[in-house]
Amino acid sequence: MSLDPRTPVLIGAGQVNQRSEDADTEPVDLMAQAAREAADPRVLAALDSIRVVNLLSWRYRDPGLLLGQRIGAPGVATQYTGIGGNTPQSLVNQTCLDIQQGRADLVLLAGGETWRTRMRLRARGIRPDWTRQDESVPVPPGAGSDVPMSGPAEDRIGLDRPSFVYPMFEEALRIAGGESIEDHRRRIGDLWARFSAVAAANPNAWVRESLTAEQICEVGPDNRMISWPYPKLMNSNNMVDQSAAVVLCSAEKAEYLQIPRDQWVFPHAGTDSHDTYSIAERDELHRSPAIRIGGARVLELAGIGLDDIDHVDVYSCFPSAVQVAARELGLALGDADRPLTVTGGLTFAGGPWNNYVMHSIATMAHRLRENPGSHGLITANGGYLTKHSFGVYSAAPPAAAFRWEDVQEAVDREPTRTALAQWEGIGAVESWTTPYDRDGNPEKAFLTVRTPDDARVLAVVSDADEAAATVAGDIAGAAVRVHADGTATFGSTSAR
């Protein structure tokens, strides 16, 4: 089969872990290391574009500009993404379209965080002497393209971080499945132990020790409860210094650069979409229409079925994200022949903020090169199960051209729920989570409450004693009084 010269192809991937306790490496230098792992100097010198995933460890106006200078590609076109774990796969999708349509020819995608180093220095009262770009440096295209991640219902009670929201999805999953608290704890512990085992075999993972389900679930000094029901080892691990980069180009350019064919990996198809930005407006907290529709459509665009997928990496910031995605996609949670991760996930492989999926793409590329006839599926998630991106890859060329679709129109036809920013009355607990302080004590509880007319209101239990009661038993369906200021009290009501 003849190959269209504009066919997008991934020709290189690099990953770097910096483990030194004495390191003072800034993010752009770690990205330069990953870029050199991904491609040799002559390829890097031929780049026409550098596109960087938004980073949190340090503020650059245009990190791609600095990266190009460090790797011998000064003056190339640059982009800088908005925030979200979906951005690496979305970046691949857009880059493939640009290559296919002649807007780019040889592109480096990179991201990296030195958050561990930054926090270590901050603990010593040191502000690092890293590169600063003044206001004369133009902000490149793509920067600032973020979307709202909450609405008035979330903002008024301070429901403002992933470690609060994903545990609420987890309780919704448990309740929908009719599980007891103990059976559920054991099941998600087993799920995360399987992810840990994959990380132990991944040379690029941050945590290479295979942990048991009990080690992951057992609360202790090194595994404190963060927000019920998740202890530390069920949270994304952003305390890492990690970088990953991939190189994409046209097939014509790959031939010109004499890249061996056994190094080529083809993106076959991609999709993008988002669920409602306000979690209070989602029809069900344990479902994701955007994952269901986007995941099904990317397989259709690639011309394959789910059974044709040999390798999967499901975005894994928290166990609930994996379970929701697997169920919407039709993937078995415990399939030993097709694990749900190729890296080990954000807890164990490492969760460098927005750039984890660049690591999963790099790892998937390696896996596909080892198994040339196989297919891989990447899922990417930003926000609170909000923004989603999908990609199908193979070392074998696609039967047709790379195809991409924004499936938002179909997602927007899905039902949503009325969210009340302010409401007063007695409702029933739909789901909840209970954040703990560093001394191991419940400090408050966030609730999603169904009103008598089946709308949803978000509330917070601010009394520490009442918050402690939310983890003493199963309060699903309990009657709760919501006050006009967004606080909630149980008073004399009891769980049903």
N, C-alpha and C positions, 0 to 999 in steps of 0.2 A: 504494500500500500504506500503510495506516495504521500509525503507529509507536506502540508501547507507550510511555506517558509515563515509565516507569521504565527505558527502554533506556539503558545507559551510553554516553556519548559523550565523546571527547577534544576539548576546545574550544580548547586553547592549549598551546604548547610553547615553551620558551626555553632558549638555551644561551649561556654566557659563557666567554670565555678571558681571563685576566689575564696579560699578558706583561711588564708593567713590572718592571724590575730593582730599583726602589725601593719597590715596593708593600709594604704591611704590613696587607693586608686579611685578616680572619679568615674562616673558612669560612661562618659564618652570614650574613655580609654579602655574600659572593659568591652564596650561594643567594638572597638577597633580590633581587639584580640579575637572576638568572635568572627568578625569579618575576615580576618586573615586565616582563621580555621575553615571558613566557608569557601575561599577562593584564593588562588595564587596572585602575586602582585600584578602580573600582566593583565589578568581579568579585572582586578579592582581598578587599574589605571584606565580601563576602557569604559567604565561605568558612565551612563548618561543621567542617572537619577539615583538619589539616596532617599529612602523614606523611613522615618523613625517613629516608633511607637511611643506615645506619651509616657514620660517617666516622672517619678515622684521624688527620687533621691536628691535631685538638684535641679535648679531652674535654669534652663537654657532658652534663649529666644529661638535659636535655630540649631539644634544639635546635629542635624545632617551636615551643615556647613563645617562644623568642627571635625566631624567624623571623616568627611572627605579629605580635609587637610591632613589628618593623621594617617590615612591609608593610601595616600598618593593619588587622590582623585579630587583635587581642588576645583571649585567652580562649577560642579555639576548641579543640575536642578534638584531642589530639595522639597520634601513635604514633612509635616509633623502632625500626627493624628490627634484627635480628641481623646477623651478618657473612656476606658471600657475594656474588659477582657475579651470582647469580641473583635477588637481592632486588628490583631495580626491576621486573622483569616479574612476579615473584610478588606484589609490591605492587599492580600494576595488576590482576592477576587477582582478588585479594581485594577491592580497592576496587570493581571492577565488580560483584561479588556483593553488596557492601554497598549500593551504589546501587540495584541491581536489586530488592533485598529491603527497601528503605526505611530502612536503618540510617544512610545518609549521602546527601547531595544534591549537594554541591559541595565537591570535595576537591583540595587541592594536594599533589602528590608532588614531592619535591625531594631533591637531594643535591649535595654539593660538597666539593672538597678544595683546600686551598692548601698542598699538600705541598712544592711548589717553593719557595714563600716560607718555609715552616717550616724546610726544610733549609738555605736560604741564611742565615737568621738563626742557626740552630744553628752553622753553620760560623764565624760571627763571635762565638760565645759569647753570643748574645742569646736570652733567653727572652721570647717575645712577651707583650705586655700585653693579651691578648685576654680576652673575657668569661669570667668564672668563675661557675658556679652552685654554691652551697653545698648541704649535705646537706638543707636544708629544702625544696629543690625535688624534688617527687615524680618518680620514674622512670616514664615513661609506659608504657602497654601495648605489648608487642612487643619491648621492649628485653631483651637477654640471651637471646633465643631461638636461640642458636647450637647446632650439633650437633658431635659429635666429628669431627675431620678426620684422625685417625690411630689406630692401634692399637699394641699392644706391639711388634710387629715393626718398625714405622717408628720408634717412639720410642727404642728401644735403640741404633739406629745413627745417630740424628740426621738422619733423612730428613724434614726439617721445613719445607720451603719450596717454593713452586711452581717456582722456577728449578732445583731438583733433580729434581722429579718429572716435569714435562712433557717434558724431554729423554729420560727413560726411555721414555715413551710413544712418542716420536719414533723411537727405535731399534727399538722393538717393531713399529712401522709399517713401517720399512725392511726388517726381517728377514722379516716376514710377506709383504711384497711381492716378496721376492727381489731387491732392488736392491743394486747396489754402492754403496759409500760416496760415490763421486764423482757417480754418476747421481742419487743421492738428494739430495746437497747442491745440485746444479743444479736439481732439481725444486722443492724447497722455497724456493730462492731466487727462482725464477720465480713461485711462488705469492705470496710476500710482496711481490714487485715489483708484482704486480697490485693488492694491497691499497694499496701506496704510491701508485699512480696514482689510485685512488679518493680517497684523502686529499688529494692535490694539487688535486682539483676540488671539495673540500668546504670551504666558507668557514668552517666551525666546527672544522676539524681543527687539531691542534697543529702538525704537521709538514706543510707545504704543498709541499715539494720532492718531485718524483717520482724515486725512486731505482731504479737498475737492480738486477738479480739479483746481479751481481758486486759492486756497492757494498754490498749487504746481506750477502753471504756472506764478503767479503774481510775477514780479521782485520787490524786495525791499531790505532794509538793511539786513534782515536775510535770504534772498533768492536771492543773487546777480547772475547776469548772469555770467556763467563760460565760455562757448563757444557756440555760437549760434547754435541751438535753445534751449540749455539746461541751465536753471538756476540750482542753487545748488541742489534743491530737485529732480532733475532728474539725479544726479550723484551718483555713489556708495559712501556710507558713511563708510570710513575707520577710522574715528576718534572714535574708540571704543576700549574697553578692553573686548575681548570675546575669549572663547575657547570652542571647542567641541571635543568629543572623541567617538569612537565606538569600540566594541569588537567583533571580528569574531573568530569562531572556527569550528571544525568539529562537525557533529551531534553526533558522538561517544564521543567527549570530552564534549559536552553540557550535554549529559546523565550522564557521569561520575561526572560532577560538580553539578548534580542535579538542573540544571536550568529549572524552570517550562516551559512546552511547550507553555503556553500562552505568554511567553516572547520571543519566537523565531520568527525571521523574516528571510525569505530566499531570498538571491539574486538569481534571476532566470537566468539572462543573462546580458551581457555587450558588448559594442563595443567601439573602439577608432579609431580616424583618425584626419587629419588636412587639412585645406584649405591652399592655397599658403601662405607662410610666408610673402611675400611682398604683401601688399594690392593693389599696383599698377598693379599687374599681375592678379587680379581676373577678371573674365569675366564680372560680374555685381556686383556693390557694395551693392545691396539690396538682394543678394542671397548667399546661402552657400551650395554647393554640399556636403560637409562633414556632415553637419547636416541632410540633406535630406537622404543621403545614410546610415549614421550611425544610424539615428533614425529609419528608416524603417527596417534595418537589426536586430537591437536589439529586435524589436517586433517579427520578424520572428524566431529568435533564442529562444525566450521565448514561442513561439507557440501561440501567441495571436494577436489580432488586436487592432487598436487604440481605437475602441469602448469598448474594454475590460479594458482600463485604467481608473481607478476611480479617482486617485489623481496624480497631476503633479507638479513638480517644475522645471520651465524653468529658466536657468541662467539669472540673471536680473541686471547686472551691470549698464546698461543704457536702456532706452526704445527701442532703435533700436535692441539690442540683443534679446529682447523678441519677437519683431515683426518678425524679420528674422527667428528665430527658430520656432515660432508658424506656420508661413506660410509654412516653409519647412516640418514641421511635420504633417500639416493638422489640427492643433488645432485652435479652434475659439478664438478670442481675448476677447470676452465679454460673455463667457458662464458662467452664474451664478452658474450652477450646477457642473462645473468643472473649478474652477479658475486655473490660470497658475502658482500659487505659493502656497505652504503650509506654508511658513515662513513669507512672506511679502516682500522678496527681499532685495537686497544689500543696497538700500537707507534707508529702514525703519527697517527691521529685523537686519541689520548690515552687513557691508562688510569688514570683517577682512582679507583683502588682499587675499592670496591664499586659505584660509580655509573656505570660506563661505559654500561650498558644503558639508563639514562635518556637518554643522548645518542643511542643508536641508535633508541630509540622516538621521540624528538623529530625526528630526521632522517627516519625512516620516515614520520612524520605529514606532513612537508613534501612528501616524494616522492609520497605517496598523494593529497594535495590537488592536486598537479600532474597526476595521472593518476587521475581520479575513479573509473573502473571497475576499477582494478587491485587486487590483493591483496598484502599484505606479510606475511612470516613473520619473527618475532623469536625467536632462541634465546638463552638466558642460562645461565651456568654459574658455579657457586661451588665453591670448594675445588679438589680435584685431579680435574677431570672428575667431580665428585661430585654436587652438587645442581643440578638442571636445571629450567628453567621455559621455557614456550613461549607465544607469542601470535600470533594471526592478526588482521590489521587490514585495513580498507578504508574509503575515503571513501563507499562505497555501504553502505546499511544491511544488516544481516544478514537472511536469509530467515526466520530464527527468532530466539528470544531468545538473548542471550549465554549460552554454555555453558562450564562448567569442570569438570575432573575431576582428582582425585589418582589417578594410575595406579600407585601404589606396590605394590598387591596383585599386579598382573601382573609388575612388575619383580622382586618378591621370589620369584617362581616360577622365575626364570632360574638357571642353574647358577652356582656359585661354586667357588673353589679352596681347598683346605686351606692355611692359612698357619701356618708354624711359627715361633713367637716365639724358640725356641732349638733349634738343631740342629747336629750336628757330623758331618762326612763330606765326601765328594767328590760334587759335583753339576756341572751344565752351566749356563753363562751363558745366561740367557734374554734379558736386556736390561741396559743400564748407562748411566751418565752419569759424566762426569769434571769436577768443578768446578775452575776455575782461580783462582789468586790474582791480585792486581792487577798483578803483574809479568809475567803471561802464562805462568805455570808450572802444570802440573797439580799439585793438592795432595792429592787423594784420589780414589777412585772408588766410586760406589755400584753395587751389583749386585743384580739379581734372579736367583735361582738355582733351577733345577728339580732336585729331589732324585730319586733313582732310582725312587721310587714316585710321581713326578709331582706332589708337593706343591711349595709355593713357600717359599723362605726369602730374606730380605733380608740383605745383608752389605755391609761397607765395607772397601775396600782402603786401609789407612792409610799404607802405605809409598809415598813420593813417586815412587821409581823404578818401582815396579810400576804405580802410577797412570799414569805417563807411557806405559807399554807399552800401556795400554788404548786410547790414541788413535793408536798407531803402526800399527795394522792392525785387521782385523775379528775380534773375539774372540767373536762369536756362536757358541754351542755349545762354547766352550772348557771344558775340565775345570778346576775350581777347588776348592780345599779351604776349607771353611767351618769356623771354630773355634767353640767353645762361647760365646765372648764376643762373637760377631757379626762379628769381623774375618775377612778372607779373604786367601788367598795363592795365587799360581799356581805358585810353586816351579819344578819342572822340567816341569810340564805345558805343553802347547802347544795352540794353536787348531786346531780341526778344520776 
